[in-house]
């Protein structure tokens, strides 16, 4: 009966995912039907959303099983990496992935001054494809670390190039909505890809999940080739200027930007990379939750992000991005602290919902908050976001290792308590010292 129930749940998951994919395909169908595409505002937003959906679908498939994949490789391998504890080794492929992202984000920014956006996208697709193949055929943790590093290079270039795509496909009046559609594509993809990844890993194996990821990477490449056209007149005015050494420190000239990075964004990276991608899969696996159900439970995080376009429109009316950043961080920090009192699978599900809510509030307004600064006007919005993302991803490299070390030194629950207290302290300082940049922008 238990096996039959698991099979029925897997069938339900696939049908549910098929409905969402069908909805996304219907939204984009007009681009295929219409021969002469002028890429007017609404169509550009659809291109942004579907590009995001296909790309993130490919890259989110392994989310629910990567730590468990690493654990299996480590247990079945006769050699260890520098005699590190298993908990630390399990975080290394995630860290190598984030290291690849942090390296290629500035490289993609440099390439963007000399190469078309589509060329950069296809370079990234080559890296993503190679990483997927190496990961799928991995027989050791070291091989998987290499594969995930290469995939991270492609991911880093794609996300910064995705920012360029949004900026070039929108204007001041609908830029937040453009970023909201990019986030909505991510949300829909996470709802589909994470549970599908769990089902595939459970039924067919971890390597097959990587091959399915490769298939969607190739679909992403076809869509870009067919529909992404850049209007030169819409390019960010300051974007093509060279990055100077002093530009790397421009964030720290503005107190609000520096506080956003250090006290809001980096804690968010810890919560998503360290907790959502590493902590929760291992925590639920230790509690006896099946791989398929881990994928289904993690889907809650992405489901919350479907409300991103609504929150984006609300943020455009409220014009107080700082408030959304504070609320998002407080919700996540409080959730981590509550784990001390509610240590069970039911609260884990509630916690993933609350973390998804807090992350959605933050992600919706983050780019808009940055673009509202005077530094964005001085050096260009794309360049500022690229520099900010580089710092953000460098911090992400440390997140899974830091969380794994905390778990090794303390325990699952006490690690969350420590992180929650750190986030609360940081966001209080941010709330007191940071400014509402959207209001300042209106007065300029």
For each residue, the residues with C-beta under 8 A, 3 or more apart:
1: 4 5
2: 5 6
3: 6 7
4: 1 7 8
5: 1 2 8 9
6: 2 3 9 10 290 292
7: 3 4 10 11
8: 4 5 11 12
9: 5 6 12 13 292 293 296
10: 6 7 13 14 199 202 203 292
11: 7 8 14 15
12: 8 9 15 16
13: 9 10 16 17 195 196 199 292 295 296
14: 10 11 17 18 196 199
15: 11 12 18 19
16: 12 13 19 20 195
17: 13 14 20 21 191 192 195 196
18: 14 15 21 22
19: 15 16 22 23
20: 16 17 23 24 188 191 192
21: 17 18 24 25 192
22: 18 19 25 26
23: 19 20 26 27 188
24: 20 21 27 28 49 50 53 188
25: 21 22 28 29
26: 22 23 29
27: 23 24 30 46 49 50
28: 24 25 31 32 46 47 50
29: 25 26 32 33
30: 27 33 34 43 46
31: 28 34 37 43 46 47 227
32: 28 29
33: 29 30
34: 30 31 37
35:
36:
37: 31 34 43 227 229
38: 43
39: 43 44 47 169 229 231
40: 43 44
41: 44 45 170 174
42: 45 46
43: 30 31 37 38 39 40 46 47
44: 39 40 41 47 48 169 170 178
45: 41 42 48 49 169 170 174 177 178 181
46: 27 28 30 31 42 43 49 50 181
47: 28 31 39 43 44 50 51 169 227 228
48: 44 45 51 52 165 166 169 170 178 181 182 185
49: 24 27 45 46 52 53 181 182 184 185
50: 24 27 28 46 47 53 54 185 223
51: 47 48 54 55 162 165 185 220 223 224 228
52: 48 49 55 56 162 181 182 183 184 185 186 189
53: 24 49 50 56 57 185 186 188 189
54: 50 51 57 58 189 216 219 220 223
55: 51 52 58 59 158 162 185 189 217 220
56: 52 53 59 60 185 186 189 190 193
57: 53 54 60 61 189 192 193 216
58: 54 55 61 128 132 193 213 214 215 216 217 219 220
59: 55 56 62 128 151 155 193 213
60: 56 57 63 189 190 193 194 197 302
61: 57 58 193 194 196 197 200 209 210 212 213 216
62: 59 65 66 69 135 197 206 209 210 213
63: 60 66 190 193 194 197 277 281 298
64: 194 195 197 198 201 281 291 294 295 298
65: 62 68 69 197 198 201 206 209 281 291 294 295
66: 62 63 69 70 93 94 148 277 281
67: 70 71 90 91 94 277 278 281 282 285
68: 65 71 72 201 281 282 285 291
69: 62 65 66 72 73 144 201 206
70: 66 67 73 74 89 90 92 93 141 144
71: 67 68 74 75 86 90 282
72: 68 69 75 76 206
73: 69 70 76 77 138 139 140 141 144
74: 70 71 77 80 86 89 90 141
75: 71 72 86
76: 72 73
77: 73 74 80 140 141
78:
79: 140
80: 74 77 83 84 89
81: 84 89 92 141 142
82:
83: 80
84: 80 81 88 89 92
85: 88 89 408
86: 71 74 75 89 90
87: 90 91 404 407 408
88: 84 85 91 92 401 404 405 408
89: 70 74 80 81 84 85 86 92 141
90: 67 70 71 74 86 87 93 278 282 404
91: 67 87 88 94 95 278 400 401 403 404
92: 70 81 84 88 89 95 96 141 145 400 401
93: 66 70 90 96 97 141 144 145 148
94: 66 67 91 97 98 148 273 277 278 400
95: 91 92 98 99 397 398 399 400 401
96: 92 93 99 100 145 146 148 149 152
97: 93 94 100 101 148 149 151 152 155
98: 94 95 101 102 152 273 393 396 397 399 400
99: 95 96 102 103 149 152 397
100: 96 97 103 104 148 149 150 151 152 153 154 155 156
101: 97 98 104 105 152 153 155 156 159 393 396
102: 98 99 105 156 390 393 394 396 397
103: 99 100 106 107 152 153 156
104: 100 101 107 108 124 127 152 153 154 155 156 157
105: 101 102 108 109 156 157 159 160 386 389 390 393
106: 103 109 110 243 386 387 390
107: 103 104 110 111 156 157
108: 104 105 111 112 120 124 156 157 160 161 386
109: 105 106 112 113 160 243 382 383 386 387 390
110: 106 107 113 114 243
111: 107 108 114 115 119 120 123 157
112: 108 109 115 117 120 160 161 164 239 382
113: 109 110 240 242
114: 110 111
115: 111 112 119 120
116: 119 120 230
117: 112 120 121 161 164 165 168 228 230
118: 121 122 224 225 228 230
119: 111 115 116 122 123
120: 108 111 112 115 116 117 123 124 157 161
121: 117 118 124 125 157 158 161 221 224 228
122: 118 119 125 126 221 224 225
123: 111 119 120 126 127 157
124: 104 108 120 121 127 128 153 154 155 157 158 161
125: 121 122 128 129 154 158 217 218 220 221 224
126: 122 123 129 130 154
127: 104 123 124 130 131 150 151 153 154 157
128: 58 59 124 125 131 132 151 154 155 158 217
129: 125 126 132 133 154 214 217 218
130: 126 127 133 134 150
131: 127 128 134 135 147 148 149 150 151 152 153 154
132: 58 128 129 135 136 147 151 210 211 213 214 217
133: 129 130 136 137 147 210 214
134: 130 131 137 138 143 146 147 150
135: 62 131 132 138 144 147 148 151 207 210
136: 132 133 147 207 208 210 211 214
137: 133 134 143 207
138: 73 134 135 141 143 144 147 207
139: 73 143
140: 73 77 79 143 144
141: 70 73 74 77 81 89 92 93 138 144 145
142: 81 145 146
143: 134 137 138 139 140 146 147
144: 69 70 73 93 135 138 140 141 147 148
145: 92 93 96 141 142 148 149
146: 96 134 142 143 149 150
147: 131 132 133 134 135 136 138 143 144 150 151
148: 66 93 94 96 97 100 131 135 144 145 151 152
149: 96 97 99 100 131 145 146 152 153
150: 100 127 130 131 134 146 147 153 154
151: 59 97 100 127 128 131 132 135 147 148 154 155
152: 96 97 98 99 100 101 103 104 131 148 149 155 156
153: 100 101 103 104 124 127 131 149 150 156 157
154: 100 104 124 125 126 127 128 129 131 150 151 157 158
155: 59 97 100 101 104 124 128 151 152 158 159
156: 100 101 102 103 104 105 107 108 152 153 159 160 393
157: 104 105 107 108 111 120 121 123 124 127 153 154 160 161
158: 55 121 124 125 128 154 155 161 162
159: 101 105 155 156 162 163 389
160: 105 108 109 112 156 157 163 164 385 386 389
161: 108 112 117 120 121 124 157 158 164 165
162: 51 52 55 158 159 165 166 182
163: 159 160 166 167 367 382 385 386 389
164: 112 117 160 161 167 168 239 382
165: 48 51 117 161 162 168 169 228
166: 48 162 163 169 170 175 178 179 181 182
167: 163 164 170 175 178 236 239 381 382
168: 117 164 165 230 231 234 235 236
169: 39 44 45 47 48 165 166 178 234
170: 41 44 45 48 166 167 174 175 177 178
171: 174 175 234
172: 175
173:
174: 41 45 170 171 177 178
175: 166 167 170 171 172 178 179 368 371
176: 179 180 312 313 315 316 364 365 367 368
177: 45 170 174 180 181 309 312 313 316
178: 44 45 48 166 167 169 170 174 175 181 182
179: 166 175 176 182 183 312 364 367 368
180: 176 177 183 184 308 309 311 312 313 364
181: 45 46 48 49 52 166 177 178 184 185 309
182: 48 49 52 162 166 178 179 185 186
183: 52 179 180 186 187 305 308 309 312 360 363 364
184: 49 52 180 181 187 188 305 306 308 309
185: 48 49 50 51 52 53 55 56 181 182 188 189
186: 52 53 56 182 183 189 190 302 305
187: 183 184 190 191 302 303 304 305 306 308 360
188: 20 23 24 53 184 185 191 192 302 306
189: 52 53 54 55 56 57 60 185 186 192 193 302
190: 56 60 63 186 187 193 194 299 301 302 303 305
191: 17 20 187 188 194 195 299 302 303 306
192: 17 20 21 57 188 189 195 196
193: 56 57 58 59 60 61 63 189 190 196 197
194: 60 61 63 64 190 191 197 198 295 298 299 301 302
195: 13 16 17 64 191 192 198 199 292 295 296 298 299
196: 13 14 17 61 192 193 199 200 212 295
197: 60 61 62 63 64 65 193 194 200 201 209 212 295
198: 64 65 194 195 201 202 291 292 293 294 295 296 298
199: 10 13 14 195 196 202 203 292 295
200: 61 196 197 203 204 205 208 209 212
201: 64 65 68 69 197 198 204 205 206 208 209 291 295
202: 10 198 199 290 291 292
203: 10 199 200 292
204: 200 201 208 209
205: 200 201 208 209
206: 62 65 69 72 201 209 210
207: 135 136 137 138 210 211
208: 136 200 201 204 205 211 212
209: 61 62 65 197 200 201 204 205 206 212 213
210: 61 62 132 133 135 136 206 207 213 214
211: 132 136 207 208 214 215
212: 61 196 197 200 208 209 215 216
213: 58 59 61 62 132 209 210 216 217
214: 58 129 132 133 136 210 211 217 218
215: 58 211 212 218 219
216: 54 57 58 61 212 213 219 220
217: 55 58 125 128 129 132 213 214 220 221
218: 125 129 214 215 221 222
219: 54 58 215 216 222 223
220: 51 54 55 58 125 216 217 223 224
221: 121 122 125 217 218 224 225
222: 218 219 225 226
223: 50 51 54 219 220 226 227 228
224: 51 118 121 122 125 220 221 227 228
225: 118 122 221 222 228
226: 222 223
227: 31 37 47 223 224
228: 47 51 117 118 121 165 223 224 225
229: 37 39
230: 116 117 118 168 234 235
231: 39 168 234 235
232: 235
233:
234: 168 169 171 230 231
235: 168 230 231 232 239 240
236: 167 168 239 240 380 381 382
237: 380
238: 241 377 378 379 380 381 383
239: 112 164 167 235 236 380 381 382 383
240: 113 235 236
241: 238 379 380 383
242: 113
243: 106 109 110 247 248 383 387
244: 247
245: 248 249
246: 249 250
247: 243 244 250 379 383 387
248: 243 245 387
249: 245 246 252 253
250: 246 247 253 254 375 378 379 384 387
251: 254 257 258 261 375 384 387 388 391
252: 249 257 258
253: 249 250 257 375
254: 250 251 257 258 373 374 375
255: 258 259 433 434 435
256: 259 260 322 373 433 434 435 437
257: 251 252 253 254 260 261 370 373 375 388
258: 251 252 254 255 261 262
259: 255 256 262 263 264 429 430 433 434
260: 256 257 263 264 265 325 366 369 370 430 434
261: 251 257 258 264 265 266 388 391 392
262: 258 259 265 266 426
263: 259 260 266 267 426 427 429 430
264: 259 260 261 267 268 325 329 362 426 427 430
265: 260 261 262 268 269 362 366 388 392 395
266: 261 262 263 269 270 392 395
267: 263 264 270 271 329 332 333 419 422 423 426 427
268: 264 265 271 272 328 329 332 359 362
269: 265 266 272 273 274 392 393 395 396 399
270: 266 267 273 274 275 395 399 402 403 419
271: 267 268 274 275 276 332 336 355 358 359 419 423
272: 268 269 275 276 277 359
273: 94 98 269 270 276 277 278 396 399 400
274: 269 270 271 277 278 279 399 400 402 403 419
275: 270 271 272 278 279 280 336 355 403 416 419
276: 271 272 273 279 280 298 301 352 355
277: 63 66 67 94 272 273 274 280 281 400
278: 67 90 91 94 273 274 275 281 282 399 400 403 404
279: 274 275 276 282 283 403 407 412 415 416
280: 275 276 277 283 284 294 297 298 348 352
281: 63 64 65 66 67 68 277 278 284 285 294 298
282: 67 68 71 90 278 279 285 286
283: 279 280 286 287 348 412
284: 280 281 287 289 293 294 297 345 348
285: 67 68 281 282 288 289 291 294
286: 282 283 412
287: 283 284 345 348
288: 285
289: 284 285 293 294 297 345
290: 6 202 293 294
291: 64 65 68 198 201 202 285 294 295
292: 6 9 10 13 195 198 199 202 203 295 296
293: 9 198 284 289 290 296 297
294: 64 65 198 280 281 284 285 289 290 291 297 298
295: 13 64 65 194 195 196 197 198 199 201 291 292 298 299
296: 9 13 195 198 292 293 299
297: 280 284 289 293 294 300 348 349 352
298: 63 64 194 195 198 276 280 281 294 295 301 302 352
299: 190 191 194 195 295 296 302 303
300: 297 303 304 349 352 353 356
301: 190 194 276 298 304 305 352 353 355 356 359
302: 60 186 187 188 189 190 191 194 298 299 305 306 356
303: 187 190 191 299 300 306 356
304: 187 300 301 307 353 356 357 359 360
305: 183 184 186 187 190 301 302 308 356 359 360 363
306: 184 187 188 191 302 303
307: 304 310 311 360
308: 180 183 184 187 305 311 312 360 363 364
309: 177 180 181 183 184 312 313
310: 307 313 314
311: 180 307 308 314 315 324 360 361 364 365
312: 176 177 179 180 183 308 309 315 316 364 365
313: 176 177 180 309 310 316 317
314: 310 311 317 318
315: 176 311 312 318 319 320 321 324 364 365 368
316: 176 177 312 313 319
317: 313 314
318: 314 315 323
319: 315 316 436 438 439 442
320: 315 323 324 436 438 439
321: 315 324 325 365 366 368 369 372 436 437 438
322: 256 325 326 369 431 434 435 436 437
323: 318 320 326 327 436
324: 311 315 320 321 327 328 361 362 364 365
325: 260 264 321 322 328 329 361 362 365 366 369 430
326: 322 323 329 330 427 430 431
327: 323 324 330 331 358 361
328: 268 324 325 331 332 357 358 359 360 361 362
329: 264 267 268 325 326 332 333 358 362 423 426 427 430
330: 326 327 333 334 358 424 427
331: 327 328 334 335 354 355 357 358 361
332: 267 268 271 328 329 335 336 354 355 358 359 420 423
333: 267 329 330 336 337 419 420 421 423 424 427
334: 330 331 337 338 354 420 424
335: 331 332 338 339 351 354 355 358 420
336: 271 275 332 333 339 416 417 419 420 423
337: 333 334 340 416 417 420 421 424
338: 334 335 341 342 347 351
339: 335 336 342 343 347 351 413 416 417 420
340: 337 343 413 414 416 417
341: 338
342: 338 339 346 347 350
343: 339 340 347 413
344: 347 348
345: 284 287 289 348 349
346: 342 349 350
347: 338 339 342 343 344 350 351
348: 280 283 284 287 297 344 345 351 352
349: 297 300 345 346 352 353
350: 342 346 347 353 354
351: 335 338 339 347 348 354 355
352: 276 280 297 298 300 301 348 349 355 356
353: 300 301 304 349 350 356 357
354: 331 332 334 335 350 351 357 358
355: 271 275 276 301 331 332 335 351 352 358 359
356: 300 301 302 303 304 305 352 353 359 360
357: 304 328 331 353 354 360 361
358: 271 327 328 329 330 331 332 335 354 355 361 362
359: 268 271 272 301 304 305 328 332 355 356 362 363
360: 183 187 304 305 307 308 311 328 356 357 363 364
361: 311 324 325 327 328 331 357 358 364 365
362: 264 265 268 324 325 328 329 358 359 365 366
363: 183 305 308 359 360 366
364: 176 179 180 183 308 311 312 315 324 360 361 368
365: 176 311 312 315 321 324 325 361 362 368 369
366: 260 265 321 325 362 363 369 370
367: 163 176 179 370 371 385
368: 175 176 179 315 321 364 365 371 372 438
369: 260 321 322 325 365 366 372 373 437 438
370: 257 260 366 367 373 376 381 384 385 388
371: 175 367 368 376 381 384 385
372: 321 368 369 376 437 438 440 441
373: 254 256 257 369 370 376 377 384 437 441
374: 254 377 378 440 444
375: 250 251 253 254 257 378 379 384
376: 370 371 372 373 379 380 381 384
377: 238 373 374
378: 238 250 374 375
379: 238 241 247 250 375 376 383 384
380: 236 237 238 239 241 376 383 384
381: 167 236 238 239 370 371 376 384 385
382: 109 112 163 164 167 236 239 385 386
383: 109 238 239 241 243 247 379 380 386 387
384: 250 251 370 371 373 375 376 379 380 381 387 388
385: 160 163 367 370 371 381 382 388 389
386: 105 106 108 109 160 163 382 383 389 390
387: 106 109 243 247 248 250 251 383 384 390 391
388: 251 257 261 265 370 384 385 391 392
389: 105 159 160 163 385 386 392 393
390: 102 105 106 109 386 387 393 394
391: 251 261 387 388 394 395
392: 261 265 266 269 388 389 395 396
393: 98 101 102 105 156 269 389 390 396 397
394: 102 390 391 397 398
395: 265 266 269 270 391 392 398 399
396: 98 101 102 269 273 392 393 399
397: 95 98 99 102 393 394 401
398: 95 394 395 401 402
399: 95 98 269 270 273 274 278 395 396 402 403
400: 91 92 94 95 98 273 274 277 278 403 404
401: 88 91 92 95 397 398 404 405
402: 270 274 398 399 405 406
403: 91 270 274 275 278 279 399 400 406 407 415 419
404: 87 88 90 91 278 400 401 407 408
405: 88 401 402 408 409
406: 402 403 409 410 414 415 418 419
407: 87 279 403 404 410 411 412 415
408: 85 87 88 404 405
409: 405 406
410: 406 407 414 415 418
411: 407 414 415
412: 279 283 286 407 415 416
413: 339 340 343 416 417
414: 340 406 410 411 417 418
415: 279 403 406 407 410 411 412 418 419
416: 275 279 336 337 339 340 412 413 419 420
417: 336 337 339 340 413 414 420 421
418: 406 410 414 415 421 422
419: 267 270 271 274 275 333 336 403 406 415 416 422 423
420: 332 333 334 335 336 337 339 416 417 423 424
421: 333 337 417 418 424 425
422: 267 418 419 425 426
423: 267 271 329 332 333 336 419 420 426 427
424: 330 333 334 337 420 421 427 428
425: 421 422 428 429
426: 262 263 264 267 329 422 423 429 430
427: 263 264 267 326 329 330 333 423 424 430 431
428: 424 425 431 432
429: 259 263 425 426 432 433
430: 259 260 263 264 325 326 329 426 427 433 434
431: 322 326 427 428 434
432: 428 429
433: 255 256 259 429 430
434: 255 256 259 260 322 430 431
435: 255 256 322 439 440
436: 319 320 321 322 323 439 440
437: 256 321 322 369 372 373 440 441
438: 319 320 321 368 369 372 441 442
439: 319 320 435 436 442 443
440: 372 374 435 436 437 443 444
441: 372 373 437 438 444
442: 319 438 439
443: 439 440
444: 374 440 441
